């Protein structure tokens, strides 16, 4: 027989339909207040944490307009020549290459995972969250690092919807009463080491470009090539993305719930970002432009290993939550 204490049990979705409580009021003279004891007499049906994890309608409410706007922005960037008319050839080519990946890979996958998450498929929910993280990252670049064009409001809308989707995901995992993964079964050590290695490698890659430029008081080559004030990828990676990977790796190694929940999100992000970088490299090669092949090789290997770890990780979802 289980004992649960609380005063708002009738309004809690997690308990509706699962418990038939008997409420016994009790006077606590020490605290001078009333305490309610609720005795659970029906444990025949397992409590599904996903009833309290997220609302499927919210996922669709956020994802459908996000997908539509992402398609509009990507189509215009890929097929309307005037979209990147104010950018130099390097930045414009990279933009169109990423638009192709967003249009033909990210947008369909976003729609598919949102529909599956709407049907309470938890694996799809984690894939969805990794996609909105990638979109948030990418559209910071579109909104802040592209010259003003006819898609400016679309960029703002995509950025806003993706960021609020990511915030909702964080809220849902904080509200979750327990982890959806089994800590004793997930590949904690190897996955955390992989995330740490990614963070360190990209820190070395970016700092090897930035530190000599600082010592010579001269902009890095990537800044000169793109014609920007600074390289926004350096800003996002050094200040946010790479620290997030390293912190998540440490939390995962300690088997903290937040680290366990964020790991598949970052793995999906790595995979999709590698696809985007591949699209940029292909677009630049088609125009005969030189690119940094080191980053391309690193991201390709990163994508392959990320897929391996993601598949292993998602297999460890609790059976009733798959």
N, C-alpha and C positions, 0 to 999 in steps of 0.2 A: 504494500500500500504506500503510495507516494503522497507527500504533503507539499502543497504549494501555497505560498502566502501572497496576497495581493488584494487590491480594492477595485481594479478596473478590468476584471477578467471578462466581463460580458462584452467589452468593446475590443477585445484583442483577437485579431484574426487567427493568430497562431493556435488559440484554444477552441475556437468555435467549431462545432461538429466533431471534436475529438474528445471532449471531456464532459461529464455530467457531474458537476461539483455539488457538494452539500456545504452550505455556508453556515458556519457556527460562530456567531459573535462572541467575543471574549473581552472582558474588562481587564486591562493591564493597569494595576494600581501603582506600579513602580513608575511607569511613563505617563500615567494619568491620561490614557487615550484608549480608544477601542481598537482591537486587533481582530482581523477576520481570518479564520483558518478555512481553507478550501481543501476538502478531501477529494482526491481523484478516485473515482470508482470505475472508470472505463479507460483502460489502456489498450483496448483491442486494436485500435487504429493508431499507427505511428504518426507522431507529429512531424509534419513536413516543414523544415526551416524555410523552404522557398516560398511558403505562404507569406512570410514576413520579410523575405529578402528583397523582392522588387514587385512592382505592379506591372503586369504585362502590357496594359493599356498605355502606361507611361512610355514604355520602350517604343511602341508604335507611334505615339504622339510626337516623340522626338525624332524618330528615325525616318519616317515617311517624308516630311519636309526637308530633312537633312539630305536624304538621298536625291530628291528632286533638284535641290539647289546645287548639290555636288555635280550632278549630271550636266546642269546648265553651265556652270562655271568651267567644267572640264571640256565640254563640247566647244564652247566659244573659244577657249584658249587653244584648242587643237586645230579648229577649222576656220576661225575668223582671223585673218592675218593682222588686223589692226589691234588685237588685244594686247600684244606685247610690243607695239610699235615704238614705244619710248624706251624700251630696254635695249642694252647692247646684245650682240648676237649670242654671247655665251649664256647670259641669264635668260634670254628669250627661248633659246633652244632647250635649256634645262627645264624651263617652265612647261613647254609643250610636251617634252618627254614625260614629265610627271603627270600632266593632264591625261595622256594616253593611258597610263597605268590606273589613274583614278577613274577614268570613264569605263574602261573595259574589265577592270579587276576589282577595284575597291568598292565602287558603287553597287555592282551586282552582289558582291559578298556582304556588304552592309545590309542590303535589303533582305537577303536570304537569312542572315543570322538574326536580324530583328524579328522576322516572321517566326523563326524557330524559337527564339527567346520568348516571343508572345505565347507560344505553346508550351512554355515552361521547360524548355530544353536548356539545362544549365551550362552544358559545354558551349552551346551557341551563345549564351549570355557572356561568357568569358571571351569568346572570339569577338563578339560585338564590342565589348569594352576596349579590347586592344585596337580595333579599327577606329573607334572614336578618339582614342589617344593619338593615333597616327594622324587623323584628320585635324585635330586640334593643333598638333605640332606643325603640320604642313601649312595650315591656313594662318598661322601667325606670320609665316613667311610671305604668303600671298597678300595679306592685309597690310603688313608693315614694310615689306621689302620690294614691292612692285610700285611703279609709278601709277598715279591716279588714272583709272580707265573706266569704261562703261560697266565693269563688273564689280566696282568697289563695294556697293551695298550688298551684292551677293556674297563677296568675300566676308564681309562683316557678319552676315546672317549665318553662313556656314561655320565661321569661327565661334559665334555665340552658341549655336545649337550643339556643336560638338563639345564645347567646354561644359555646358550645362548637362549634357549627357554624361560626361566624365564625372562631374560633381555628383550626379544621381547614382552612378556606380559606386563611388566612395561612400555615399550615404547608405546604400544598400548593404555593403559588406560590413559597415560599422553596426548597422541595425541587426545583422544576422546573428542569431543566438549562438551559433557554433560554426566551425569551419566545414566547408563542403568536401574537404580532402581529409584523408586519413594520414596523420603525421607519421605514423609508424611505417607507412608503405611508400610514401612519395620519395623520389630520389633527391633528398635534401642536399647532401654534400656536393654531388656532381653538378646539380643545377645551380647552386649558389656559387660554386667556383666558376662556372661558365659565365654567369652574369658579372662576376668580379673581373674576369679576364676581358670581357667586352668593354667594361668601363675603363680599365687600365689601358687597353690598346688604343682606344679612341682618344683618351687623354694624351697619350704619347704622340699620336698622329697629329692632333691639333696643336699641342704645345711645341712640337718640333717645327711647326710653321710660324707660330705666333712669337715665341721667344726670340729667335734670330731677327725677326722684323722689329721687335721692341728694342733690341740692342742696337740695330742699325737705324732706328727712328725712321722706318720706311714701312708702308703698308704691305701686308702679306700678298703673295701672288694671287690668291683666290679673290681678294678684294679688288685688286687691279683688273683682273680678268672680267669680273662681273660688273665693274663700274659702280659699286656700292660704297657707302660710307664705311661700313664694317661688314664682316661676313656674319649674317644672322644665324647661320648654322653653328658657328663657333659660340655665339652667345647662348643659344638654347641648350646646346650640348654641355658646355662647361658649367653653366649656372644651374640647370634644371635636370636634363635628361640623364646624364652620366652619374651625377650624385644620386638620383633616384634609383638607378640600377645598382649602385654600390650599397646603398642603404637597404634596399629590398633584399639583396644577397645576404647581408648580415642578419636581417630579421628572419629570413628563410632558414639560415643556418641555425638560428636559435629556436626555430619552429614556432615563431610568433604568428598569430592568425593573420595579421595584416600583410606580413611577408609572404605567407602561403597563398593568400588571395591575389596579391599583385604580381606574383611571378608569371602566371600564364598571360597576363595583360602585356607585360614587357616582352615576353617571347613572341607574341603575335605582332607587337610593334616592330620588333627586329625583322621579322619575316617580311612584313609589308613595306617597311622602309627600304629593305634590300631590293625588293621588286621595283620600288620607285627609282632608286639609284641606278638600277639596271636600265630602266626606261630612259633615264637621262643620258646614260652612257651610249645607248643605241642611237638616240636622237642626235647626239653630238657626233658620233661616228658617221652617220648618214650625211651630215653636213661637212664632214672633213675637218672637224675641230678636235684639238688634242684635249684629253682629259687626264685626271690623276688615276692611273690604273691601280695604284696601291689601294685606294679606298674601294675601288670596284672589286678587287680580289678579296679584300677583308670582308666586305658586306656579303659577297656570294657565299663564302665559307660560313659566315655568321648565320645566313639564312638556312643553309643545310643543317647545321648543328641545332639551330633553334627549332626547326621542324621536328627533329628527332626528340629533343627534350620536351617539346609541347605535347607530342603524341603520348609519350611516356607519362607525362604529368596528368593529362586529362583522363587517362585510363584509371587514375587513382581516385576519381570522384566516387563518393559513396554510391552504391548501387541504386538506392531509392531516389537519388538526385540526378541521375543521368538524363 
